[in-house]
Amino acid sequence: MSVRVWVDGEMVDDKPSVRALDHGITVGDGVFETAKVVDGKPFAINRHNDRLDRSLHGLGLPSADRARLQEGFDAVLAEPLDFGRLRYTVTAGEGPLGSDRSDSPLTYIVASMPVDRPAPSTKIVVVPWTRNERSAVVGLKTTSYAENVVALAAAKKEGGTEAIFANNRGELCEGTGSSIFVVVNGELLTPKLECGPLAGITRALTIEWSREAGIPVREEILPIDVLDTADEVFITSSTRDIQAVSAVGDRELPAPGPVTTAAAKAFADASAAGRD
């Protein structure tokens, strides 16, 4: 698996490249985005860049230099990439060994790698840990991902490919790297942003393009146990697009169900038309 890496203007691939005192390393003071790459082109990159800036502002950092980012995109995508992932990170730069910041230039990291296309369906696992819907970084895509690592490892031990969190109020929230949708009585539902999930790019496009296709979609506050009774479940992310859920823990589900199939078709048709 070939990974291409660019850091602050230089292609580095597997060479040491990030300063040991970078605040993104020492305290996770940084943000990132992951975009799908199809035929060498990143998907919905303008939306990802906009969300990157929202996350930076949420941490009290300035907007990213988009020309700088584009330099990195061009460098890591210079070689053919049929299907893969573009991951780009912006940190607060060099800082002290603590939560204070120094007045340091931002660090820019861009990487790309091929990935397998997603399976038609997957198993998810509800984990016992929760998202804090009142966190200081709620809704921000920060580099502080340790709780996701722990949760995903637990889900994989049970045969799942994604872990699902409730929030502190016991409401359905999100996965470690995905948004979640359920179908109840023929209606497509997804947690409101006030429940604490990240405002997923694929989530937003799924809502928009499903509505355009005549599929009713509603953002709602949902109890976590809706997963025990929902007629269909699917998750969305940049590289999964819309992926049907065939099992929630030990509960098996038809996958893909009719609403999931319709939503996936609407998403695929709009994507194929080149809509960003």
C-alpha positions in Angstrom: 0.0 0.0 0.0 1.7 3.2 -1.2 1.3 6.3 1.0 2.4 9.7 -0.3 3.1 12.4 2.3 3.8 16.1 1.9 4.7 18.3 4.9 5.2 22.1 4.8 6.2 22.2 1.1 8.3 19.0 0.9 7.4 15.4 -0.2 8.6 13.2 2.6 6.7 9.9 2.3 8.3 7.7 5.0 11.0 10.2 6.2 10.9 11.9 9.6 9.1 15.1 9.0 7.1 16.6 11.9 8.8 18.4 14.8 8.7 16.6 18.1 7.4 19.6 19.8 4.6 20.2 17.3 1.4 20.9 19.4 -0.5 18.5 17.2 1.8 15.7 18.5 2.1 16.8 22.2 -1.5 17.7 23.0 -3.6 17.0 19.8 -3.9 20.7 19.0 -4.9 20.4 15.4 -7.6 19.5 13.0 -7.9 17.3 9.9 -10.1 16.3 7.0 -10.4 13.1 5.0 -11.8 13.3 1.5 -12.5 10.4 -0.9 -10.3 10.3 -4.1 -11.8 8.9 -7.3 -9.8 8.8 -10.5 -7.2 11.1 -8.9 -9.7 13.8 -7.9 -10.8 14.5 -4.3 -14.6 14.5 -3.8 -16.4 17.5 -2.3 -13.1 19.2 -1.5 -14.7 22.7 -1.1 -17.0 21.4 1.6 -14.1 19.7 3.4 -12.0 22.9 3.2 -14.9 24.9 4.7 -15.3 22.4 7.5 -11.5 22.5 8.2 -11.7 26.2 8.7 -14.7 25.8 11.0 -12.7 23.4 13.1 -9.7 25.7 13.1 -11.8 28.6 14.2 -13.4 26.4 17.0 -9.9 25.8 18.3 -9.1 29.6 18.1 -6.7 29.1 15.1 -6.8 31.1 11.9 -8.2 29.8 8.6 -6.0 27.5 6.6 -3.9 28.8 3.7 -5.9 27.1 0.8 -3.1 27.7 -1.7 -0.7 25.9 0.6 -3.1 23.0 0.9 -3.6 22.8 -2.8 0.1 22.6 -3.2 0.0 19.6 -1.0 -3.0 18.1 -2.8 -1.2 18.4 -6.1 2.0 16.8 -4.8 0.4 13.7 -3.3 -2.0 13.2 -6.1 0.6 13.6 -8.9 0.7 9.8 -9.4 -2.5 7.9 -10.5 -4.9 6.9 -7.7 -8.0 5.1 -8.7 -9.7 5.1 -5.4 -8.3 6.2 -2.1 -8.2 8.6 0.8 -6.8 12.2 1.0 -6.0 13.1 4.6 -4.9 16.6 5.4 -4.0 18.0 8.8 -3.3 21.5 10.1 -1.8 21.9 13.6 -1.0 24.9 15.8 2.6 24.4 15.0 5.5 24.1 17.5 4.4 24.7 21.1 5.3 24.0 24.8 4.8 20.7 26.6 1.4 21.8 27.8 -1.8 23.3 26.8 -0.5 26.8 26.2 0.4 27.8 22.7 3.4 29.7 21.3 3.2 32.1 18.4 4.3 29.5 15.8 3.4 29.1 12.2 0.8 26.4 11.5 2.0 23.0 10.3 0.5 21.6 7.1 0.5 17.9 6.4 -1.1 16.2 3.4 -1.2 12.5 2.7 -2.9 10.1 0.2 -3.2 6.4 0.0 -5.2 3.8 -1.9 -8.0 2.1 0.0 -10.3 -0.8 -0.8 -13.8 0.1 -2.0 -16.3 -0.4 0.8 -18.3 -3.6 1.1 -22.1 -3.3 0.3 -23.0 -3.8 4.0 -21.3 -4.0 7.4 -21.8 -4.8 11.1 -21.8 -2.0 13.7 -21.4 -2.3 17.5 -22.8 0.1 20.1 -20.0 0.8 22.6 -20.4 1.7 26.3 -18.6 5.0 26.1 -20.4 8.3 25.2 -19.9 11.5 23.3 -20.0 14.7 25.3 -22.6 16.9 23.6 -21.4 19.8 25.7 -17.6 19.4 25.0 -15.5 22.4 24.2 -14.6 20.7 20.9 -18.0 19.2 20.0 -18.6 19.3 16.3 -14.9 19.9 15.6 -12.8 17.4 13.6 -9.7 17.5 15.8 -6.7 15.3 15.9 -7.5 14.1 19.4 -8.9 10.7 18.3 -7.7 8.4 21.1 -11.3 7.6 22.3 -12.2 6.6 18.7 -9.2 4.3 18.5 -10.3 2.5 21.7 -14.0 2.3 20.7 -13.2 1.0 17.2 -10.8 -1.7 18.5 -13.7 -2.8 20.8 -16.1 -3.0 17.9 -13.7 -5.0 15.8 -13.3 -7.5 18.6 -17.0 -8.2 18.1 -16.7 -8.4 14.3 -17.9 -4.9 13.5 -16.2 -2.3 11.3 -17.6 0.7 13.2 -18.4 1.6 16.8 -21.5 3.7 17.6 -21.7 6.2 20.4 -24.7 7.5 22.4 -24.2 10.9 23.9 -24.3 11.7 27.6 -28.1 12.0 27.5 -28.5 8.5 26.1 -29.3 9.7 22.6 -28.0 8.3 19.3 -25.0 10.3 18.2 -22.5 8.9 15.7 -19.7 6.5 14.8 -16.0 6.9 15.3 -15.7 8.1 11.7 -19.2 8.0 10.4 -22.7 9.5 10.6 -25.6 7.2 11.3 -29.1 7.0 9.7 -32.1 4.9 10.7 -35.4 4.1 8.9 -38.5 4.1 11.0 -41.9 3.6 9.4 -40.5 4.4 6.0 -38.9 7.7 7.1 -35.2 8.4 7.1 -33.9 9.9 10.4 -30.5 11.0 11.6 -29.4 12.6 14.8 -29.6 16.4 15.1 -26.3 18.2 15.4 -27.3 19.3 18.9 -26.9 15.7 19.9 -23.1 16.1 19.4 -22.2 14.4 16.1 -19.7 15.9 13.6 -21.4 17.6 10.8 -20.4 15.0 8.3 -19.9 16.0 4.6 -21.5 12.8 3.3 -24.2 13.2 5.9 -25.2 16.6 4.6 -25.1 15.4 1.0 -27.2 12.4 1.8 -29.9 14.6 3.4 -29.8 17.0 0.5 -29.8 14.5 -2.3 -32.3 12.2 -0.7 -34.8 15.0 -0.3 -34.3 16.0 -3.9 -35.1 12.4 -4.9 -38.3 12.5 -2.9 -37.1 10.5 0.1 -38.4 12.0 3.4 -35.5 12.8 5.7 -35.7 14.3 9.2 -33.0 15.4 11.7 -34.3 14.2 15.0 -33.3 13.5 18.6 -33.4 9.8 18.8 -32.8 7.4 21.8 -29.9 5.0 21.4 -32.3 2.1 21.6 -33.8 3.1 18.3 -31.2 0.7 16.9 -33.1 -2.1 18.6 -36.2 -1.5 16.5 -35.3 0.4 13.4 -36.3 -1.2 10.1 -33.1 -0.2 8.4 -29.8 1.3 9.4 -26.9 2.8 7.4 -23.8 4.7 8.0 -22.1 7.4 5.9 -18.6 8.6 5.6 -16.2 10.0 2.9 -14.9 6.6 1.8 -18.0 4.5 2.7 -20.5 6.8 1.0 -23.8 5.2 2.0 -23.1 1.7 3.5 -26.0 -0.5 4.6 -25.8 -2.0 8.1 -26.5 -5.8 8.2 -26.1 -6.2 11.9 -26.2 -4.0 15.0 -24.4 -6.1 17.5 -26.3 -9.5 17.5 -29.3 -8.0 15.8 -29.4 -8.8 12.1 -31.1 -6.5 9.6 -32.0 -6.6 5.9 -29.3 -4.9 4.1 -29.7 -2.9 2.0 -33.4 -2.2 2.7 -35.5 -0.3 0.2 -35.0 3.2 1.7 -31.3 2.6 2.0 -31.2 1.4 -1.6 -33.1 4.5 -2.8 -30.8 6.9 -0.8 -27.7 5.2 -2.1 -28.9 5.5 -5.7 -29.7 9.2 -5.2 -26.2 9.8 -3.8 -24.5 7.8 -6.5 -26.4 9.6 -9.3 -25.6 13.0 -7.9 -22.0 12.1 -7.4 -21.7 10.7 -10.9 -23.0 14.0 -12.2 -20.1 15.7 -10.7 -22.0 17.7 -8.1 -19.9 19.0 -5.2 
